[in-house]
Amino acid sequence: MANTTGKKYGGRQKGTPNRLTKELRTILKDVLYNELERIEELLESLKPKERLELVIKLMPFALPKVDKIGHTNNEPYDFDLLG
């Protein structure tokens, strides 16, 4: 029979962190930090094309993405840059 009262019975209390998720994140962080310590060595072992592809894939994590700024039709120009 389903609980139709809308009240929660059993399980974690509201606001209690999920232990499995916390443990998994800790393990993944450790693995990532170990790989980051070896990244230069690993990059040198790659062919130039593979190295460039990997660097391009990693760039969004290190550099902010720049949005394009464009002019739309019928939008006024403002060339008064100095005040």
C-alpha distances in whole Angstrom, upper triangle without the diagonal:
4,7,9,12,14,14,14,14,16,18,21,22,24,27,27,28,27,29,29,30,33,34,34,36,38,39,40,42,44,44,45,48,49,50,51,54,55,55,59,59,57,58,61,60,59,61,62,60,57,58,58,55,53,55,54,50,51,52,50,48,52,53,52,51,54,53,56,58,59,61,60,62,64,62,65,67,68,70,71,70,72,71
4,6,9,10,11,12,12,14,16,19,20,21,24,24,26,24,27,27,28,30,32,32,34,36,37,37,40,42,42,43,46,47,48,49,52,53,52,56,57,54,56,59,58,57,59,60,58,55,55,56,52,51,52,51,48,48,49,46,45,48,50,48,48,51,50,52,54,56,58,56,59,60,59,62,63,64,67,67,66,68,68
4,6,7,8,8,9,12,14,17,17,18,22,22,24,23,26,26,27,29,31,31,33,35,36,37,39,41,42,43,45,47,47,48,51,52,52,56,57,54,56,59,58,57,60,60,58,55,56,56,53,51,52,51,48,47,49,46,44,48,49,47,47,50,49,52,53,55,57,56,58,59,58,61,62,62,65,66,65,67,66
4,6,8,10,11,15,17,19,19,19,23,24,26,25,28,29,29,31,33,34,35,37,39,39,41,43,44,44,47,49,49,50,53,54,54,57,59,56,57,61,60,59,61,61,59,56,57,57,54,52,53,52,48,48,50,46,45,48,49,48,47,50,49,51,52,54,55,54,56,57,56,59,61,61,64,65,63,66,65
4,5,8,10,14,16,18,17,18,21,22,25,25,28,29,29,31,33,34,35,37,39,39,41,43,44,45,47,49,50,50,53,55,54,58,59,57,58,62,61,60,62,63,61,58,58,58,55,53,54,53,49,49,50,47,46,49,50,48,48,50,49,52,53,54,56,55,57,58,56,59,61,61,64,64,63,65,64
4,7,10,13,14,16,15,15,18,20,22,22,25,26,26,28,31,31,32,34,36,36,38,40,41,42,44,46,47,47,50,52,51,55,56,54,55,58,58,57,59,59,57,55,55,55,52,50,51,49,46,46,47,43,42,45,46,44,44,46,45,48,49,51,52,51,54,55,53,56,57,57,60,61,59,61,60
4,6,10,12,13,12,12,16,17,20,20,23,25,25,27,29,30,31,33,35,35,37,39,40,41,43,45,46,46,49,51,50,54,55,53,54,58,58,57,59,60,58,55,55,55,52,50,51,50,46,46,47,44,42,45,46,44,45,47,46,49,51,52,54,53,56,57,55,57,59,59,62,62,60,62,61
4,7,8,10,9,10,14,14,17,17,20,21,22,23,26,26,27,29,31,32,33,36,37,38,39,42,43,43,46,48,47,51,52,50,51,55,55,54,56,57,55,52,52,52,50,47,48,48,44,43,45,42,40,43,44,43,43,46,45,48,50,52,54,53,56,57,55,57,59,59,61,61,60,62,61
4,7,9,10,12,15,15,17,17,19,21,22,23,25,27,28,30,31,32,34,36,37,38,40,42,43,44,46,48,48,52,53,51,52,56,55,55,57,58,57,53,53,54,51,49,50,49,46,45,47,44,42,44,46,45,45,48,48,51,53,55,57,56,59,60,58,61,62,62,64,65,63,65,64
4,7,8,11,14,13,15,15,16,18,19,21,22,24,25,27,28,30,31,33,34,36,37,39,40,42,44,45,46,49,50,48,50,53,53,52,55,56,55,51,51,52,49,47,48,48,44,43,45,42,40,43,45,44,45,48,48,51,53,55,57,57,60,61,59,61,62,62,65,65,63,65,64
4,7,9,12,10,12,11,13,14,16,17,19,20,22,23,25,26,28,29,31,32,34,35,37,38,40,42,42,46,47,45,46,50,49,49,51,52,51,48,48,48,46,43,44,44,40,39,41,39,36,39,41,40,41,44,45,48,50,52,55,54,58,59,57,59,60,60,62,62,60,62,62
4,6,8,6,8,8,10,13,14,14,17,18,19,21,23,24,25,27,29,30,31,33,35,35,37,39,40,43,44,43,44,48,47,47,50,51,49,46,46,46,44,41,42,42,39,37,39,36,34,37,39,38,39,42,42,46,48,50,53,53,56,57,55,57,58,57,59,59,57,59,59
4,6,6,9,10,13,15,16,16,19,21,21,22,25,26,27,29,31,31,33,35,36,37,39,41,41,45,46,45,46,49,49,49,52,52,51,48,47,48,46,43,43,43,40,38,40,37,35,37,39,38,39,42,42,46,47,50,52,52,55,56,54,56,57,56,58,58,56,58,57
4,6,9,11,14,16,16,16,19,21,20,22,25,26,26,28,30,31,32,34,36,36,38,40,40,44,45,44,45,48,49,48,51,51,50,47,46,46,44,41,42,41,38,37,38,35,33,35,37,35,36,39,39,42,44,46,49,49,52,53,50,52,53,53,55,55,53,54,54
4,6,9,12,15,14,14,17,19,18,19,22,23,23,25,28,28,29,31,33,33,35,37,37,41,42,41,42,45,46,45,48,48,47,44,43,44,41,39,39,39,36,34,35,32,30,32,34,32,34,36,37,40,42,44,47,47,50,51,49,51,51,50,53,52,50,52,51
4,7,9,12,12,11,14,16,16,17,20,21,21,24,26,26,27,30,31,32,33,36,36,40,41,40,41,44,45,44,47,48,47,44,43,43,41,38,39,39,36,34,35,33,30,32,34,33,35,38,38,42,44,47,49,50,53,54,52,53,54,53,55,55,53,54,54
4,6,9,8,8,11,13,12,14,16,17,18,20,22,22,23,26,27,28,30,32,32,36,37,36,37,41,41,40,43,44,43,40,39,40,38,35,35,35,32,30,32,30,27,29,31,31,32,35,36,40,42,45,47,48,51,53,50,52,52,52,53,53,51,52,52
4,6,5,6,9,10,11,13,15,16,17,19,20,21,23,25,26,27,29,31,31,35,36,34,36,39,39,39,42,43,42,38,38,39,36,33,34,34,31,29,31,29,26,29,31,31,32,36,37,40,42,45,48,48,52,53,51,53,53,53,55,55,52,54,54
4,6,5,6,9,10,11,12,14,15,17,19,20,21,23,25,26,28,30,30,34,35,33,35,38,38,38,41,42,41,38,37,38,36,33,34,35,31,30,32,30,27,29,32,32,34,37,38,42,44,47,50,51,54,56,54,56,56,55,57,57,54,56,56
4,5,5,6,9,10,11,12,14,16,17,18,20,21,23,24,26,28,28,32,33,31,33,36,35,35,38,40,39,35,35,36,34,31,32,33,29,28,30,29,26,28,31,31,33,36,38,41,44,46,50,50,54,56,53,55,55,55,57,57,55,56,57
4,6,5,6,9,10,11,12,14,15,16,18,20,21,22,25,26,26,30,31,29,31,34,34,33,36,37,36,33,32,33,31,28,29,30,26,25,27,25,22,25,28,28,29,33,34,37,40,43,46,46,50,52,50,52,52,51,53,53,51,53,53
4,6,5,6,9,10,11,13,15,15,17,19,20,21,23,25,26,29,30,29,30,34,34,34,37,38,37,34,33,34,32,29,29,30,27,25,27,25,22,24,27,27,29,33,34,38,40,43,46,47,51,53,50,52,52,51,53,53,50,52,52
4,5,5,6,9,10,11,13,14,16,17,19,20,22,24,24,28,29,27,29,32,32,32,36,37,36,33,32,34,32,28,29,30,27,25,28,27,23,26,29,29,31,35,36,40,43,46,49,50,54,55,53,55,55,54,55,56,53,54,55
4,5,5,6,9,10,11,12,14,16,17,18,20,22,22,26,27,25,27,30,30,29,33,34,33,30,29,31,28,25,26,27,24,22,25,24,21,23,27,27,29,33,34,38,40,43,47,48,51,53,51,53,53,52,54,54,51,53,54
4,5,5,6,9,10,10,12,14,15,16,18,20,21,24,25,24,25,29,29,28,32,32,32,28,27,29,27,23,24,25,22,20,22,21,18,20,23,24,26,29,31,35,37,40,44,45,48,51,48,50,50,49,50,51,48,50,50
4,6,5,6,9,10,11,13,14,15,17,19,20,23,24,23,25,28,28,29,32,33,33,29,28,30,28,25,25,27,24,21,24,23,19,21,25,26,28,31,33,37,40,43,46,48,51,53,51,52,52,51,52,52,49,51,52
4,5,5,6,9,10,11,13,14,16,17,19,22,22,21,23,26,26,26,30,31,31,27,26,28,27,23,24,26,23,21,24,23,20,22,25,27,29,32,35,38,41,44,48,49,52,55,52,54,53,53,54,54,51,53,54
4,5,5,6,9,10,11,12,14,16,16,20,21,19,21,24,24,24,27,28,28,24,23,25,23,20,21,22,19,17,20,20,17,19,22,24,25,29,31,35,38,41,44,45,49,51,49,51,50,50,51,51,48,50,51
4,5,5,6,9,10,10,12,15,15,19,20,18,20,23,24,24,27,28,28,25,23,25,23,20,20,22,19,17,19,19,15,17,20,22,24,28,30,33,36,40,43,45,48,51,48,50,49,48,49,49,46,48,49
4,5,5,6,9,10,11,13,14,18,18,18,20,23,23,23,27,28,29,25,24,26,25,21,21,24,21,19,21,21,18,19,23,25,27,31,33,37,39,43,46,48,52,54,51,53,52,51,52,52,49,50,52
4,6,5,6,9,10,11,12,16,16,15,17,20,20,20,24,25,26,22,21,23,22,18,19,22,19,17,20,20,17,19,22,24,26,30,33,36,39,42,46,47,51,53,51,53,52,51,52,52,49,51,52
4,5,5,6,9,10,10,14,15,13,15,18,19,19,22,23,23,20,18,20,19,15,16,18,16,13,16,17,13,15,19,21,23,26,29,32,35,38,42,44,48,50,47,49,48,47,48,49,45,47,49
4,5,5,6,9,10,13,14,14,16,18,19,20,23,24,25,22,20,21,21,17,17,20,18,15,17,18,15,15,19,21,24,27,30,33,36,40,43,45,49,51,49,50,49,48,48,49,45,47,48
4,5,5,7,9,12,12,12,15,17,17,18,22,23,24,21,19,22,21,18,18,21,19,16,19,21,17,18,22,24,27,30,33,36,39,42,46,48,52,54,52,53,52,51,51,52,48,50,51
4,5,5,6,10,10,9,11,14,14,15,19,20,21,17,15,18,18,14,15,18,16,13,16,18,15,16,20,22,24,28,31,34,37,40,44,46,49,52,50,51,50,49,49,50,47,48,50
4,5,5,8,10,9,11,14,15,15,19,19,20,17,15,17,17,13,13,16,15,12,14,16,13,13,17,20,22,25,28,31,34,38,41,43,47,50,47,48,47,46,46,47,43,45,47
4,6,8,9,10,12,13,15,16,20,20,22,19,17,19,20,16,16,19,18,15,17,19,16,16,19,23,25,28,32,34,37,41,44,47,50,53,50,51,49,49,48,49,45,47,49
4,6,5,6,9,10,11,13,17,18,19,17,14,17,18,14,15,18,17,15,17,20,18,17,21,24,26,29,32,35,38,41,45,47,51,54,51,52,50,50,50,50,47,48,51
4,5,5,6,9,10,11,14,15,16,14,11,13,14,11,11,14,14,11,14,17,15,14,17,21,23,26,29,32,35,38,41,44,47,50,48,49,47,47,46,47,44,46,48
4,5,5,6,9,10,13,13,16,14,10,13,15,12,11,15,15,13,15,18,17,15,18,22,24,26,30,32,35,38,42,44,48,51,48,49,47,47,46,47,44,45,47
4,6,5,7,9,13,14,16,14,11,15,16,14,14,17,18,16,18,21,20,19,22,25,27,30,33,35,39,41,45,48,51,54,52,53,51,50,50,51,47,49,51
4,5,5,7,11,12,14,11,9,13,13,11,12,15,15,14,17,19,18,18,21,24,26,29,32,34,37,40,44,46,49,52,50,52,50,49,49,50,47,49,51
4,5,5,8,9,11,9,6,9,11,8,9,12,13,12,14,17,17,16,19,22,23,26,29,31,34,37,41,43,46,49,47,49,47,47,46,47,44,46,48
4,5,8,9,12,10,8,11,13,12,12,15,16,16,17,21,20,19,22,25,26,29,32,34,37,39,43,46,49,52,50,51,49,49,48,49,46,48,50
4,7,9,12,10,9,12,14,12,14,17,17,17,19,22,22,22,24,27,28,31,34,36,39,42,45,47,51,54,52,53,51,51,51,52,49,51,53
4,6,8,6,6,9,10,9,11,14,15,15,17,20,20,20,22,26,26,29,31,33,36,39,42,44,48,51,49,51,49,49,48,50,47,49,52
4,6,5,6,9,10,11,12,14,15,17,18,22,22,22,24,27,27,29,32,33,36,38,42,44,47,50,48,50,48,48,48,50,47,49,52
4,6,5,6,9,10,10,12,14,15,16,20,21,20,21,25,24,26,29,30,33,35,39,41,44,47,45,47,45,45,44,46,43,46,48
4,5,5,6,9,10,11,12,14,16,18,20,20,21,24,23,25,27,28,31,33,37,38,41,45,43,45,43,44,43,45,43,45,48
4,5,5,6,9,10,11,12,14,17,18,19,20,23,22,25,27,28,32,34,37,39,42,46,44,46,44,45,45,47,44,46,49
4,6,5,6,9,10,11,12,16,16,16,18,21,21,23,26,27,31,33,37,39,42,45,43,45,43,43,43,45,42,44,46
4,5,5,6,9,10,11,14,15,15,16,19,18,20,23,24,28,30,33,35,39,42,40,42,40,40,39,41,39,41,43
4,6,5,6,9,10,13,14,15,16,18,18,20,22,23,27,29,33,34,38,41,39,41,39,40,40,42,39,42,44
4,5,5,6,9,11,12,13,14,17,17,20,23,24,28,30,34,36,39,42,40,42,41,41,41,43,40,42,44
4,5,5,6,10,10,10,12,15,15,17,20,22,26,28,32,34,38,41,38,40,38,38,38,40,37,39,41
4,5,5,8,10,10,11,13,13,15,17,19,23,25,29,31,34,37,35,37,35,36,36,37,35,37,39
4,6,7,8,10,11,13,13,16,18,20,24,26,30,31,35,38,36,38,37,37,37,39,36,39,41
4,6,6,7,9,12,12,15,18,21,24,27,31,33,36,39,37,39,37,37,37,39,36,38,40
4,5,5,6,9,9,12,15,18,21,24,28,30,33,36,34,35,34,33,34,35,32,34,36
4,6,5,6,7,10,13,16,19,22,26,28,31,34,32,33,32,32,32,34,31,33,35
4,6,8,9,13,16,19,22,25,29,31,34,37,34,36,35,34,35,36,33,35,36
4,7,9,13,16,19,22,25,29,31,35,37,34,36,34,33,33,34,31,33,35
4,6,9,13,15,18,22,25,28,31,34,31,32,30,30,30,31,27,29,31
4,6,9,13,15,19,22,25,28,31,28,29,27,27,27,28,25,27,29
4,6,10,13,16,20,22,25,28,25,27,25,25,26,27,25,27,29
4,7,9,13,16,19,22,25,22,23,22,22,22,24,21,24,25
4,6,10,13,15,19,21,19,20,19,20,21,22,20,23,25
4,6,10,12,16,19,16,18,17,18,19,21,19,23,24
4,7,10,13,16,13,14,13,14,15,17,16,20,21
4,7,10,12,10,12,11,13,14,17,17,20,21
4,7,9,7,9,8,11,13,16,16,20,21
4,7,6,9,10,13,15,18,19,23,23
4,5,9,10,14,16,19,21,24,24
4,6,9,13,15,18,20,23,23
4,7,10,13,15,17,20,20
4,7,10,12,14,17,17
4,6,9,11,14,14
4,6,8,11,11
4,6,9,10
4,6,6
4,6
4
